[in-house]
Amino acid sequence: EPEVTQTPSHQVTQMGQEVILRCVPISNHLYFYWYRQILGQKVEFLVSFYNNEISEKSEIFDDQFSVERPDGSNFTLKIRSTKLEDSAMYFCASSEPTFVGQGYSSPLHFGNGTRLTVT
Amino acid sequence: DAKTTQPNSMESNEEEPVHLPCNHSTISGTDYIHWYRQLPSQGPEYVIHGLTSNVNNRMASLAIAEDRKSSTLILHRATLRDAAVYYCILTRDDKIIFGKGTRLHILP
């Protein structure tokens, strides 16, 4: 079964440095997402991306963050000037949208995440 | 997004069925009911979703109340691998918002 892959599995960086987290979504999917999960807390939505632009973002996704789909396969999350509180698991997801009537039902497929540790 | 209410935790014995409840009294007509789970040290995993009718797949069954104000995820025969946090989520667009979910413990 096709899957979403994320690299690296663990990234350690110093406060103030820039990091890029990489994801390879499932090949025929059209919607892409980033979520994060701080240790012991719930999974939080960061951003969704469709047709080469951000379709929605949360309050967490401020100017420190950016996303890009640099080629036909990769989807990246860049965090500029990392802070201690950015330490978390970052999950990438993708989906193939199916619109049924007025609703939306396509499931999201998640990768196993990148653990970011900011020291 | 409409709110869901789930028990914080549940226990079940291995090889027995598990019924995970979810209340969503403010559900709207276009909200789909999605269930995801998160196994330890893994990303969330899609389980099942539905709109009005009960649904079955290889992982589980979803029973939706006639008024759609509640639903139940049914694991027909729990294994130790089913120990996870289970999330009941309502969505009418492409965004999945996770709550705290139900932590399911499976007793051997």
Contacts between the chains, C-beta under 8 A, distances in Angstrom:
chain1	res1	chain2	res2	distance
A	4	B	43	8.0
A	31	B	94	5.4
A	33	B	96	7.9
A	35	B	44	7.9
A	35	B	98	7.8
A	42	B	98	5.3
A	42	B	99	6.6
A	42	B	100	5.6
A	42	B	101	7.7
A	43	B	38	7.2
A	43	B	44	6.1
A	43	B	98	4.1
A	44	B	98	7.5
A	45	B	95	6.1
A	45	B	96	7.2
A	45	B	97	5.7
A	45	B	98	7.7
A	48	B	94	6.0
A	48	B	95	6.0
A	50	B	94	7.6
A	55	B	94	7.2
A	56	B	93	8.0
A	56	B	94	7.9
A	56	B	95	5.9
A	91	B	43	4.7
A	91	B	44	7.0
A	93	B	43	7.7
A	93	B	44	7.8
A	93	B	96	8.0
A	95	B	94	6.7
A	97	B	94	6.1
A	100	B	51	7.5
A	101	B	30	7.4
A	102	B	30	4.9
A	102	B	92	7.8
A	103	B	30	4.5
A	103	B	31	7.4
A	103	B	32	5.6
A	103	B	51	6.7
A	103	B	92	5.7
A	104	B	32	6.9
A	104	B	91	6.6
A	104	B	92	6.4
A	104	B	93	5.3
A	104	B	94	5.5
A	105	B	32	4.9
A	105	B	49	6.0
A	105	B	51	7.2
A	106	B	94	7.5
A	107	B	34	7.0
A	107	B	46	3.8
A	107	B	49	6.3
A	108	B	36	7.8
A	108	B	44	7.6
A	108	B	46	6.4
A	108	B	96	5.5
A	109	B	46	6.8
A	110	B	43	3.6
A	110	B	44	4.9
A	110	B	45	6.7
A	111	B	43	5.5
A	112	B	42	5.5
A	112	B	43	4.9
A	113	B	42	7.8
A	113	B	43	5.2
